[in-house]
């Protein structure tokens, strides 16, 4: 298997695992604490391999996420596109940041994604904003260093270029 196909396969397997983790049901009271695995994994791959993962990838993953959750089609696609774009235009800067600084940026981007998702849903249907849904940003910020190190190990051991 050539290196390009091998790299794409490894990246898409991690996206598949993130989608599975994203759709696993949580108890109702803890649902606001569910990490956005797909945003975390996408942000990592945009920083690590921007020539393989881009805004189009974010859009496709967001649409798949919408289909799996049965929500308004395109809302999470928009969220993933915007978050992916913001990481992609700053990937060189983010690569050189310390992990705690990256975690802070990821937390802010996740909170921005939650707000965009709310406004997208609000335009289509009558929804009420739950401020507790912003906790996912803090959770993503806490998980970022460990997920970053795990995915970096995967990237290096599978020689993803």
For each residue, the residues with C-beta under 8 A, 3 or more apart:
1: 5 6 9
2: 5 6
3: 6 7 159 161
4: 7 8
5: 1 2 8 9
6: 1 2 3 9 10 158 159 160
7: 3 4 10 11 49 52 159 160 161
8: 4 5 11 12 52
9: 1 5 6 12 13
10: 6 7 13 14 154 155 158 160
11: 7 8 14 15 45 49 52 53 160
12: 8 9 15 16
13: 9 10 16 17
14: 10 11 17 18 41 45 151 154
15: 11 12 18 19 38 41 42 45 61
16: 12 13 19 20
17: 13 14 20 21 41
18: 14 15 21 22 37 38 40 41 42
19: 15 16 22 23 37 38 61 64 65 68
20: 16 17 23 24
21: 17 18 24 35 37
22: 18 19 34 36 37 38 65 68
23: 19 20 68 69
24: 20 21
25:
26: 30 31 33 34
27: 30 31
28: 31
29:
30: 26 27 33 34
31: 26 27 28 34
32: 130 132 133 135 136
33: 26 30 135 136 139
34: 22 26 30 31 136 139
35: 21 40 136 139 140 143
36: 22 39 40 110 113 136 140
37: 18 19 21 22 40 41
38: 15 18 19 22 41 42 61 62 65 80
39: 36 42 43 80 83 106 109 110 113 140
40: 18 35 36 37 43 44 106 140 143 144 147
41: 14 15 17 18 37 38 44 45 147 151
42: 15 18 38 39 45 46 53 57 58 61 80 83 84 87
43: 39 40 46 47 83 84 87 106 109
44: 40 41 47 48 147 148 151 152
45: 11 14 15 41 42 48 49 52 53 57 151
46: 42 43 49 50 53 54 58 84 87 88 91
47: 43 44 50 87 91 94 95
48: 44 45 151 152 155 160
49: 7 11 45 46 52 53 155 160 161
50: 46 47 53 54 88 91
51:
52: 7 8 11 45 49
53: 11 42 45 46 49 50 57 58 84
54: 46 50 57 58 84 88
55: 58 59 81 84 85 88
56: 59 60
57: 42 45 53 54 60 61 84
58: 42 46 53 54 55 61 62 77 80 81 83 84 85
59: 55 56 62 63 77 80 81 84
60: 56 57 63 64 77
61: 15 19 38 42 57 58 64 65 80
62: 38 58 59 65 66 74 75 76 77 78 79 80 81
63: 59 60 66 67 73 74 76 77
64: 19 60 61 67 68
65: 19 22 38 61 62 68 69 76 77 80
66: 62 63 69 71 72 73 74 75 76 77
67: 63 64 70 73
68: 19 22 23 64 65
69: 23 65 66 76
70: 67
71: 66 75 76 121
72: 66 75 120 121 124 125
73: 63 66 67 77
74: 62 63 66 77 78 120
75: 62 66 71 72 78 79 117 120 121 124
76: 62 63 65 66 69 71 79 80 117
77: 58 59 60 62 63 65 66 73 74 80 81
78: 62 74 75 81 82 116 120
79: 62 75 76 82 83 113 116 117 120
80: 38 39 42 58 59 61 62 65 76 77 83 84 113
81: 55 58 59 62 77 78 84 85
82: 78 79 85 86 112 113 116
83: 39 42 43 58 79 80 86 87 109 110 112 113
84: 42 43 46 53 54 55 57 58 59 80 81 87 88
85: 55 58 81 82 88 89
86: 82 83 89 90 109 112
87: 42 43 46 47 83 84 90 91 94 109
88: 46 50 54 55 84 85 91
89: 85 86
90: 86 87 93 94
91: 46 47 50 87 88 94 95
92: 95 96
93: 90 96 97
94: 47 87 90 91 97 102 105
95: 47 91 92
96: 92 93
97: 93 94 101 102 105
98: 101 102
99: 102 103 144 145 148
100: 103 104 145
101: 97 98 104 105
102: 94 97 98 99 105 106 144 145 148
103: 99 100 106 107 141 142 144 145
104: 100 101 107 108 141
105: 94 97 101 102 108 109
106: 39 40 43 102 103 109 110 140 141 144
107: 103 104 110 111 137 138 140 141 144
108: 104 105 111 112 137
109: 39 43 83 86 87 105 106 112 113
110: 36 39 83 106 107 113 114 136 137 140 141
111: 107 108 114 115 134 136 137
112: 82 83 86 108 109 115 116
113: 36 39 79 80 82 83 109 110 116 117
114: 110 111 117 118 133 134 136 137
115: 111 112 118 119
116: 78 79 82 112 113 119 120
117: 75 76 79 113 114 120 121
118: 114 115 121 122 127 129 133
119: 115 116 122 123
120: 72 74 75 78 79 116 117 123 124
121: 71 72 75 117 118 124 125 127
122: 118 119 125 126 127 129
123: 119 120
124: 72 75 120 121
125: 72 121 122
126: 122
127: 118 121 122
128:
129: 118 122 133
130: 32 133
131: 134
132: 32 135
133: 32 114 118 129 130 136
134: 111 114 131 137 138
135: 32 33 132 138 139
136: 32 33 34 35 36 110 111 114 133 139 140
137: 107 108 110 111 114 134 140 141
138: 107 134 135 141 142
139: 33 34 35 135 136 142 143
140: 35 36 39 40 106 107 110 136 137 143 144
141: 103 104 106 107 110 137 138 144
142: 103 138 139
143: 35 40 139 140 146 147
144: 40 99 102 103 106 107 140 141 147 148
145: 99 100 102 103 148 149
146: 143 149 150
147: 40 41 44 143 144 150 151
148: 44 99 102 144 145 151 152
149: 145 146 152 153
150: 146 147 153 154
151: 14 41 44 45 48 147 148 154 155
152: 44 48 148 149 155 156
153: 149 150 156 157
154: 10 14 150 151 157 158 160
155: 10 48 49 151 152 158 160
156: 152 153 159 160
157: 153 154
158: 6 10 154 155
159: 3 6 7 156
160: 6 7 10 11 48 49 154 155 156
161: 3 7 49
